[in-house]
Amino acid sequence: MQTTLGASRQAAASPTADLTALKSRQQIAWASGDYSVIGARLQIVGENLCEALDMRGGQKVLDVAAGNGNATLAAARRWADVTSTDYVSELLERGRQRAIADGLAVNFQLADAEALPFADGSFDAVVSTFGVMFTPDQDTAASEMLRVCRRGGKIGMANWTPEGFIGQVFKVIGQHIPPMPGTRSPALWGTQQRLDEMFGKSGTIAVRPRVFNFRYRSPAHWLEVFRTWYGPVHKAFAALPEPKQAELERDFLALIDRFNRAKDGTMVVPGDYLEVVVTKS
């Protein structure tokens, strides 16, 4: 996984953005904590995406910025020939452990989403669930996905929206820790306009609004889990002095209160995302 911390307020990239430095920060963020604690609970998103792609047995599938492998495992369960990639080795290892536990054959390979080490047109389908959207150089990442997908093949993505819960989580982080100058918001991948800019000239785009419900024991439980295991939130708290940490905590709890539809002390927060299928022309 890759992320631009707190960049939800940024609309466009500047040529002065230090993308190399940003990528280094991202790797450190995602290697901290343990994203798999959160990622494993998003498995239904990968399953739904593979169904949206009408995935078939024997297809060659690439999972980009795969994290701990939700789309990877969903594709492998459909007898696809899957290559799972990420630039954080610890996350690939988590995906490998899950594949072994489920008895699934998957090729795991360390790779940068902005420089995929595969030949043009190598895959029938290229997928990413809440992964490629966090690359620093968005246009390059989109171009790489298109490059390695064959003509007539499909690119499938699940991308958080700016207005949805996770988009707002990153907005809260950005209010406490300003994003690096010139960075683009990852949540732009959850907008039709940005998708058209990146993919519209190379294929047809089908978009379906979806919701993933974050179900936790309580808002405090969500905060504990994300503060401990979710790299961007973990690093945000670590970067702030204690009084500022308390302010960040209050802002997160206020955000949950705004979205929470549970009235029994638990947390059920809908997280809006776009399910995207691009058919390459």
Residue pairs with C-beta under 8 A, 6 or more apart in sequence:
1 30
1 35
1 39
1 65
1 67
1 86
1 88
1 91
1 130
1 131
1 134
1 231
2 23
2 26
2 27
2 30
2 65
2 87
2 113
2 131
2 132
2 134
2 135
2 136
3 26
3 29
3 30
3 134
3 170
3 186
3 231
3 232
4 10
4 22
4 26
4 134
4 136
4 179
4 180
4 183
4 184
4 185
4 186
5 25
5 26
5 29
5 170
5 173
5 174
5 177
5 179
5 232
5 235
5 236
6 170
6 171
6 173
6 174
6 175
6 176
6 177
6 178
6 179
6 236
7 170
7 174
7 179
7 180
7 183
7 184
7 185
7 186
8 162
8 167
8 168
8 170
8 171
8 174
8 185
8 186
8 187
9 171
9 174
9 179
9 185
10 179
10 182
10 183
10 184
10 185
11 184
11 185
11 188
12 184
13 137
13 138
13 182
13 183
13 184
14 181
14 182
15 182
16 181
16 182
17 136
17 180
17 181
17 182
17 183
18 180
18 182
19 136
19 137
21 180
22 136
22 180
22 183
23 112
23 136
25 180
26 134
26 136
27 87
27 88
28 235
29 231
29 232
29 234
29 235
30 88
30 91
30 231
31 88
31 90
31 231
32 231
32 234
32 235
32 238
33 228
33 229
33 230
33 231
33 234
34 90
34 94
34 229
35 67
35 68
35 91
35 94
35 229
35 230
35 231
36 67
36 68
36 91
36 94
37 225
37 228
37 229
37 230
38 225
38 226
38 229
38 230
39 67
39 68
39 69
39 70
39 91
39 94
40 68
40 70
40 98
42 70
42 129
42 130
42 212
43 70
43 73
43 74
44 212
45 70
45 71
45 129
45 130
45 158
45 210
45 212
45 273
46 70
46 71
46 72
46 73
46 74
46 75
46 127
46 129
46 158
47 74
47 77
48 158
48 210
48 275
49 71
49 74
49 127
49 129
49 156
49 157
49 158
49 275
50 71
50 74
50 75
50 78
50 127
50 156
52 156
52 208
52 275
52 277
53 125
53 127
53 154
53 156
53 277
55 61
55 75
55 78
55 80
55 125
56 78
56 80
57 78
57 79
57 80
58 79
58 80
58 81
59 80
59 81
59 124
59 125
60 80
60 81
60 83
60 122
60 123
60 124
60 125
61 75
61 80
61 81
61 82
61 83
61 123
61 124
61 125
61 126
61 127
62 82
62 83
62 85
62 116
62 118
62 122
62 123
62 125
62 126
62 127
62 148
63 69
63 71
63 72
63 75
63 82
63 83
63 84
63 85
63 127
63 128
63 131
64 85
64 111
64 113
64 116
64 126
64 127
64 128
64 131
64 132
64 141
64 144
64 145
65 85
65 86
65 87
65 113
65 128
65 131
65 132
65 134
65 135
66 72
66 84
66 85
66 86
66 91
66 92
66 95
66 128
66 131
67 86
67 91
67 94
67 95
67 129
67 130
67 131
68 91
68 94
68 95
68 98
69 84
69 92
69 94
69 95
69 96
69 98
69 99
69 106
70 129
71 127
71 128
71 129
71 156
71 158
72 82
72 84
72 95
72 99
72 106
73 95
73 98
73 99
73 102
73 104
73 106
75 82
75 125
75 127
76 82
76 99
76 102
76 104
76 105
76 106
77 102
77 104
80 125
82 106
82 107
83 106
83 107
83 108
83 109
83 118
83 123
84 92
84 95
84 99
84 106
84 107
84 108
84 109
85 92
85 108
85 109
85 110
85 111
85 113
85 116
86 92
86 95
86 110
86 111
86 131
87 110
87 111
87 112
87 113
89 110
92 108
92 109
92 110
95 106
95 108
96 106
96 108
99 105
99 106
99 108
109 117
111 117
113 128
113 131
113 132
113 135
113 141
113 144
113 145
114 135
114 136
114 137
114 140
114 141
114 144
115 140
115 144
116 144
116 145
116 147
116 148
118 148
119 148
120 147
120 148
121 147
121 148
121 149
121 150
121 151
121 153
122 148
122 150
123 148
123 149
123 150
123 153
124 149
124 150
124 153
124 154
125 149
125 153
125 154
125 155
125 156
126 145
126 148
126 149
126 153
126 154
126 155
126 156
127 155
127 156
127 157
128 145
128 156
128 157
128 158
129 157
129 158
130 158
130 159
130 160
130 166
130 273
132 141
132 142
132 145
132 157
132 189
133 157
133 159
133 160
133 186
133 187
133 189
133 190
134 186
135 141
136 183
136 184
138 184
138 188
138 189
138 194
138 198
139 198
142 198
142 199
143 198
145 155
146 155
146 199
146 202
146 203
146 278
146 280
149 155
149 280
150 280
151 280
151 281
152 279
152 280
153 279
153 280
154 277
154 278
154 279
154 280
155 199
155 203
155 276
155 277
155 278
155 280
156 275
156 276
156 277
156 278
157 189
157 274
157 275
157 276
157 278
158 210
158 273
158 274
158 275
158 276
159 187
159 189
159 190
159 273
159 274
159 276
160 166
160 167
160 186
160 187
160 189
160 190
160 271
160 272
160 273
161 167
161 187
161 190
161 191
161 209
161 272
161 273
161 274
162 185
162 187
162 188
162 190
162 191
163 272
164 190
164 270
164 271
164 272
164 273
165 214
165 255
165 259
165 269
165 270
165 271
165 272
166 271
166 273
167 187
167 190
167 272
168 255
168 259
169 233
169 252
169 255
170 185
170 186
170 187
170 232
172 248
172 251
172 252
172 255
173 232
173 233
173 236
173 248
175 251
176 236
176 240
176 244
176 247
176 248
176 251
177 236
177 239
177 240
188 194
189 195
189 274
190 272
190 273
190 274
191 274
192 205
192 207
192 274
195 205
195 207
195 274
195 276
195 278
196 205
199 205
199 278
202 278
202 280
202 281
203 278
203 279
203 280
203 281
204 278
204 279
204 281
205 276
205 277
205 278
206 276
206 277
206 278
206 279
207 274
207 275
207 276
208 274
208 275
208 276
209 272
209 273
209 274
209 275
210 272
210 273
210 274
210 275
211 270
211 271
211 272
211 273
212 270
212 271
212 273
213 268
213 269
213 270
213 271
214 222
214 267
214 268
214 269
214 270
214 271
215 266
215 267
215 268
216 222
216 225
216 266
216 267
217 266
217 267
218 265
218 266
218 267
219 253
219 256
219 257
219 260
219 267
220 253
221 267
222 256
222 267
222 269
223 249
223 252
223 253
223 256
226 233
226 234
226 252
227 233
227 234
227 237
228 234
233 252
236 248
237 245
237 248
240 248
256 267
256 269
259 269
259 270
260 267
260 268
260 269
261 268
261 269
261 270
262 268
